[in-house]
Amino acid sequence: MTVMPLTSSSFETATLPGLQRAVPVRHTRPVLIAGTEVLGEPIALQLIDDRSGFNALEAEWTALFDRAGRPEQVFQSFGWLWHWCNHFLAPRGAKPTLAIVTGHRDGRLVLVCPFVVTRAGGLNTLSFMGDPVSQYGDVIVEDGPEAARDIHAAFAFVLEQANIDLVHLRKVRADAAIAPLLRARGVGFTDVQQAPYVAFEGTSDYAAFEQRYAKAARKNRKRQMRRLQETGETSFQRFAAGPAASDAASVALRLKRDWLRQRGLVSPAVADVRTEGFFRDCASGRGPASGIEIGAVVSDGAIAAIEIGVQCKDRVALHLIAYDPRFEKTGAGALLMEDSIRRACEQGKTALDLLAPGAAYKFEWADRSVDVGDCAFGLSRAGKIYAALYLARLRPAAKAMLEHLPKAVRRHIATFAGLALLLTQRGEVI
């Protein structure tokens, strides 16, 4: 596997945890970091390692995100991670431990690094909160001349306080706030993919905007719409937060699992029972807002295609889109995609993010992309060996080998892998 630098392209781009035990991390007092004063007071860093400490940050975290968070950092919003904690930090034995670094300057929160620490195979591993449901990993920092130095100080602080052997940060965008730090450390990125997005360039006139798409493609979608309408009364629906939206989230996950199984594909995130619970709760409207919005195209009372989107500021991200195979020939998924693009355009959004990976069908809609990759590096000898041998070589090779197996073989593997994962999560396999 080639280790590549994560860079913005010229195309205008800017696993489920195994059975692990919690790592004891000290809940530290604020520490003033020397040398981090640039124009003002030094930054006071603190490590938050328990749920009560995280919950207490809600008002400050939300205020920081409102003034400094980027829309593509929606997966670092307090609401999103609050729901994640409810499901992926639930007291079920094996779990990661929070290792959130906060930075205050002049008494105001200016930095949040949402990390966790897990222990597996004798290694303490630092990673982002949010796995496997977050599609981008990053830190939130207030803009200013101190920002880069604050991130460096916070990163060094958590490595020391949590006794880290291995850093494994997944889904880092080329334009992430933490990306310059990783480049400065000479870190290589693996599994680099493109995350396509549709940029609206300030227009809210969809009729004018859609002229960018080929005439033949526009005509084909009109034919698909007529074909879908022949199956029954057709409508596009958006689910308000509540029980109906929660049930719609379950439908979306079920259809996606069926689609993956038919193609012999394994997605630990989709197969994880906690993922469905996470999206159900986000859609319920209970707790802090996560930005979740669910839309569907309905034909004769049946959901033909459905999507789970995430709204944040002036941007929308399509987290999941799935369709009922009975409606495959009607192009229901493509029609729902078009409706989502139209809605985002007319609402004055700047972009609709289709997220990684950069599948061919996404580039039929998107005109821009950003590189997204994973980075891993060891600090201890064992961590360095694990990062260089397993994460950079063995795991990508195994993934590539699986992808080249015949579909029938992959389907059997996916069935058994999904069953084993389900049993493990329910505590029936130890």
C-alpha positions in Angstrom: 0.0 0.0 0.0 1.4 3.3 -1.0 1.5 5.9 1.7 0.5 9.3 0.2 0.6 12.8 1.4 -2.9 14.3 1.9 -3.2 17.3 -0.4 -5.8 19.3 -2.1 -6.2 18.3 -5.7 -6.4 20.5 -8.7 -10.0 19.4 -9.0 -10.9 22.3 -6.6 -10.4 20.2 -3.5 -9.3 21.6 -0.6 -13.9 -0.5 11.9 -15.7 -1.1 14.5 -13.6 -1.3 17.7 -12.8 -4.8 18.8 -13.3 -6.1 22.2 -11.3 -3.6 24.1 -11.0 -2.5 27.7 -11.1 1.0 29.0 -7.8 2.9 29.5 -7.5 4.8 32.7 -6.8 8.4 31.9 -6.2 11.1 34.4 -8.8 14.0 34.7 -6.3 16.8 34.8 -6.4 20.3 36.2 -5.9 23.1 33.7 -2.3 23.5 32.7 -0.8 26.7 31.3 1.4 25.9 28.4 4.5 28.0 28.1 5.3 29.5 24.8 1.7 29.5 23.5 1.2 33.2 24.1 1.3 35.0 20.8 -0.8 38.1 21.2 -2.6 37.4 24.4 -2.8 35.2 27.4 -1.4 31.6 27.4 -3.7 28.8 26.7 -4.9 26.6 29.6 -5.2 23.0 28.5 -7.2 20.4 30.3 -7.9 16.7 29.7 -11.5 15.6 30.1 -11.9 11.8 30.5 -15.4 11.2 31.8 -19.0 11.7 30.6 -19.9 14.2 33.3 -17.0 16.4 32.2 -18.1 16.2 28.6 -21.7 17.0 29.4 -20.6 20.1 31.3 -19.0 21.5 28.2 -22.2 21.7 26.2 -22.8 25.5 26.4 -19.1 26.4 25.9 -18.6 23.8 23.1 -21.7 25.0 21.3 -20.7 28.6 21.5 -17.3 27.8 20.2 -18.8 25.8 17.3 -21.2 28.6 16.5 -18.5 31.2 16.1 -15.6 29.0 14.8 -16.8 25.7 13.6 -16.8 25.0 9.9 -19.9 23.4 8.4 -17.9 20.3 7.4 -17.0 19.9 11.1 -20.6 18.9 11.8 -19.3 15.6 13.1 -17.5 17.5 15.8 -20.5 19.4 17.0 -21.5 18.8 20.6 -25.0 17.4 19.7 -23.6 14.8 17.2 -21.0 13.6 19.8 -23.5 13.6 22.6 -25.6 11.1 20.8 -22.5 9.1 19.9 -21.5 8.9 23.5 -25.0 7.5 24.4 -24.4 4.6 22.1 -20.7 4.0 21.7 -19.7 4.9 25.2 -22.6 3.0 26.8 -21.5 0.9 29.8 -21.3 -2.5 28.0 -17.9 -3.5 29.1 -15.6 -2.8 26.2 -15.5 0.8 25.3 -13.1 3.7 24.4 -12.3 6.3 27.1 -12.8 10.0 26.5 -9.6 12.0 26.1 -11.0 15.4 25.2 -8.5 18.3 25.3 -10.0 21.7 26.0 -8.1 25.0 25.7 -9.2 28.2 27.4 -7.7 31.6 26.9 -8.8 34.6 28.9 -11.5 32.4 30.5 -13.1 31.5 27.1 -13.0 28.1 25.4 -11.0 28.5 22.2 -10.1 24.9 21.4 -11.7 21.4 21.6 -9.8 18.3 20.5 -12.4 15.4 20.6 -10.2 12.4 21.2 -10.7 9.0 22.7 -8.2 6.4 23.9 -8.7 2.6 23.5 -6.5 -0.2 24.6 -6.1 -3.3 22.4 -3.2 -5.7 21.9 -1.3 -3.9 24.6 -1.4 -0.6 22.8 -3.0 2.7 24.0 -4.4 4.2 20.7 -5.5 7.8 20.3 -8.3 8.4 17.8 -11.2 10.7 17.2 -14.6 10.5 18.9 -17.3 9.6 16.5 -16.1 6.4 14.9 -17.7 4.7 13.0 -20.6 7.2 12.3 -18.5 10.4 11.8 -17.4 10.9 8.2 -14.7 13.5 9.0 -12.4 13.8 11.9 -11.0 17.1 13.1 -10.5 19.5 16.0 -12.3 22.8 16.6 -10.2 25.9 17.1 -10.9 29.6 17.2 -9.4 31.4 14.3 -6.5 33.7 15.0 -2.7 33.8 15.0 -2.6 31.4 18.0 -4.6 28.7 16.4 -1.9 26.5 14.9 0.3 26.7 18.0 -2.7 25.9 20.2 -3.4 22.7 18.2 0.3 21.7 18.4 0.3 22.3 22.2 -2.9 20.4 22.7 -1.7 17.4 20.7 1.6 17.2 22.6 -0.4 17.5 25.8 -2.7 14.6 25.2 0.1 12.3 23.9 1.9 12.9 27.2 -1.1 12.7 29.6 -2.6 9.6 28.1 0.6 7.6 27.6 -0.1 7.0 23.9 1.5 4.2 21.9 -0.3 4.7 18.6 -2.1 7.6 16.9 -4.8 6.4 14.4 -6.8 9.3 13.1 -9.3 8.4 10.4 -11.1 10.4 7.7 -9.0 13.6 7.9 -9.9 16.1 5.2 -7.1 17.8 3.3 -8.4 21.1 4.6 -9.0 20.0 8.2 -7.8 22.2 11.0 -5.5 19.4 12.2 -4.1 18.6 8.8 -1.2 21.1 9.0 0.0 19.6 12.2 0.0 16.1 10.7 1.9 17.3 7.6 4.5 19.1 9.9 5.1 15.8 11.6 5.8 14.1 8.2 2.8 11.7 8.7 1.8 9.7 5.6 -1.8 9.1 4.8 -3.3 5.8 3.7 -6.7 4.9 2.1 -6.8 8.4 0.5 -10.2 8.9 -1.1 -12.2 11.7 -2.7 -15.2 13.2 -1.1 -17.3 14.7 -3.9 -19.5 17.7 -3.3 -21.9 19.9 -5.3 -20.9 23.6 -5.0 -23.8 26.1 -5.7 -21.6 29.1 -6.1 -24.1 31.5 -4.6 -27.1 30.6 -6.8 -30.5 29.6 -5.4 -32.1 29.3 -8.9 -32.2 25.5 -9.5 -33.6 25.8 -13.0 -30.5 27.8 -14.0 -28.2 25.6 -11.9 -29.2 22.3 -13.3 -28.2 23.4 -16.8 -24.7 22.3 -15.8 -25.9 18.7 -16.2 -26.0 17.1 -19.6 -29.3 17.5 -21.5 -29.5 13.7 -21.9 -29.2 13.1 -18.2 -32.0 15.6 -17.5 -34.2 13.9 -20.0 -33.4 10.5 -18.5 -34.5 11.6 -15.0 -37.8 12.9 -16.4 -38.3 9.4 -17.9 -37.4 7.8 -14.6 -39.9 10.1 -12.8 -42.7 9.0 -15.2 -41.8 5.4 -14.7 -41.9 5.8 -10.9 -45.3 7.5 -11.1 -46.6 4.6 -13.0 -46.1 2.4 -9.9 -48.4 4.7 -7.8 -48.9 8.1 -6.4 -45.4 9.6 -5.9 -44.2 12.2 -3.5 -41.0 13.5 -1.9 -41.3 13.6 1.9 -39.2 15.1 4.7 -39.6 13.6 8.2 -39.9 16.0 11.1 -38.0 15.0 14.2 -40.0 12.4 16.1 -41.1 8.7 16.2 -41.8 8.6 12.4 -38.3 10.0 11.6 -36.7 7.4 14.0 -38.6 4.6 12.2 -37.5 6.0 8.8 -33.9 5.9 10.0 -34.3 2.2 10.7 -35.8 1.7 7.2 -32.7 3.4 5.7 -30.3 1.2 7.6 -32.2 -2.0 6.7 -32.2 -1.1 3.0 -28.5 -0.3 3.1 -27.7 -3.6 4.8 -29.7 -5.5 2.2 -28.0 -3.7 -0.6 -24.5 -4.5 0.8 -25.4 -8.1 1.5 -26.6 -8.6 -2.1 -23.3 -7.3 -3.4 -21.1 -9.3 -1.0 -19.9 -6.1 0.8 -19.1 -5.8 4.5 -19.7 -2.5 6.3 -19.0 -2.8 10.0 -20.5 0.6 10.6 -23.8 -0.3 8.9 -23.9 -3.7 10.5 -23.3 -2.4 14.0 -26.6 -2.4 15.9 -25.4 0.7 17.7 -25.4 2.7 14.5 -29.1 2.2 14.0 -29.7 3.2 17.6 -27.6 6.3 17.1 -29.5 7.5 14.0 -32.9 6.6 15.6 -32.1 8.8 18.6 -30.7 11.7 16.4 -33.9 11.6 14.4 -36.1 11.5 17.5 -35.5 15.1 18.4 -34.5 14.2 21.9 -31.3 15.7 23.3 -29.0 18.3 21.7 -29.6 18.9 18.0 -27.4 16.7 15.7 -28.4 18.2 12.4 -30.0 15.0 11.1 -32.7 15.3 8.5 -34.3 12.3 6.7 -35.9 12.5 3.3 -37.6 9.9 1.1 -39.4 9.4 -2.2 -42.6 7.5 -1.6 -44.6 5.6 -4.2 -48.1 4.3 -3.5 -47.3 4.5 0.3 -44.0 2.6 0.1 -40.6 4.1 0.5 -38.8 3.7 -2.8 -35.6 5.5 -1.8 -34.5 7.2 1.4 -31.6 9.3 2.7 -30.1 10.4 6.0 -28.6 13.9 5.7 -26.9 16.2 8.1 -27.5 19.9 8.0 -24.8 22.3 9.4 -24.8 26.1 8.8 -24.7 26.6 5.0 -23.9 23.0 4.1 -25.7 19.7 3.8 -24.0 16.3 3.9 -25.7 13.1 2.6 -24.6 10.5 5.1 -26.5 7.5 3.7 -28.8 6.9 0.7 -30.5 3.6 -0.1 -33.3 2.3 -2.2 -35.8 -0.5 -2.2 -34.7 -3.0 -4.9 -38.3 -3.3 -6.1 -37.8 0.3 -7.4 -34.3 0.0 -8.9 -35.4 0.3 -12.5 -37.3 3.5 -11.8 -34.1 5.3 -10.7 -35.7 6.2 -7.4 -32.3 6.8 -5.8 -31.3 9.3 -8.5 -34.6 11.1 -8.3 -34.1 11.5 -4.5 -30.6 12.8 -5.1 -31.9 15.4 -7.6 -34.6 16.5 -5.1 -32.0 16.9 -2.4 -29.8 19.0 -4.6 -32.7 21.1 -5.6 -33.7 21.7 -2.0 -30.2 22.6 -1.0 -29.9 25.0 -3.9 -33.2 26.7 -3.2 -32.4 27.0 0.5 -29.3 29.0 -0.3 -26.8 26.4 0.8 -23.2 26.7 -0.5 -22.7 23.0 -1.0 -24.1 19.5 -0.8 -21.5 17.1 0.4 -21.7 13.5 -0.9 -18.9 12.3 1.3 -16.3 9.7 0.6 -15.7 7.4 -1.1 -15.8 9.0 -4.5 -18.1 6.5 -6.2 -18.7 7.1 -9.9 -22.4 7.9 -9.5 -21.5 10.7 -7.1 -19.4 12.4 -9.8 -22.3 12.4 -12.1 -23.7 15.1 -9.8 -20.6 16.7 -8.1 -18.1 19.0 -9.7 -15.6 19.3 -6.9 -14.0 17.1 -4.3 -11.7 17.1 -1.3 -9.2 14.4 -0.4 -9.9 12.4 2.8 -7.5 9.9 4.3 -6.4 8.0 7.4 -3.2 8.6 9.2 -1.4 6.4 11.8 2.0 6.6 13.4 3.5 4.9 16.4 5.2 6.5 19.4 6.3 3.4 21.2 8.3 0.6 19.4 5.2 -1.6 19.4 3.0 1.2 18.1 5.5 1.9 15.3 5.5 -1.7 14.2 1.7 -2.0 14.3 1.3 1.2 12.2 3.9 0.3 9.7 3.1 -3.4 9.3 -0.6 -3.9 9.9 -2.3 -0.5 9.3 -0.1 0.5 6.3 0.4 -2.9 4.7 -1.5 -6.0 5.9 -5.0 -4.5 6.3 -5.1 -2.7 3.0 -3.8 -5.9 1.3 -6.5 -7.9 2.9 -9.2 -5.4 1.9 -8.0 -5.4 -1.7 -8.0 -9.2 -1.8 -11.5 -9.3 -0.5 -12.7 -6.9 -3.1 -11.3 -9.0 -5.9 -13.1 -12.2 -4.8 -16.1 -13.4 -6.8 -19.3 -11.8 -5.7 -20.8 -15.1 -4.6 -17.9 -15.8 -2.3 -18.0 -12.2 -1.0 -21.7 -12.6 -0.3 -21.1 -15.7 1.9 -18.3 -14.0 3.7 -20.4 -10.9 4.3 -23.2 -13.0 5.7 -21.0 -14.8 8.2 -19.1 -11.7 9.1 -22.3 -9.8 9.7 -23.7 -12.6 11.8 -20.5 -12.8 13.9 -20.5 -9.1 14.4 -24.2 -9.0 15.4 -23.7 -11.8 18.0 -20.5 -10.2 19.3 -22.4 -6.9 19.9 -25.2 -8.7 21.7 -22.8 -10.3 24.0 -23.5 -13.9 22.7 -19.9 -14.4 21.6 -17.0 -13.5 23.9 
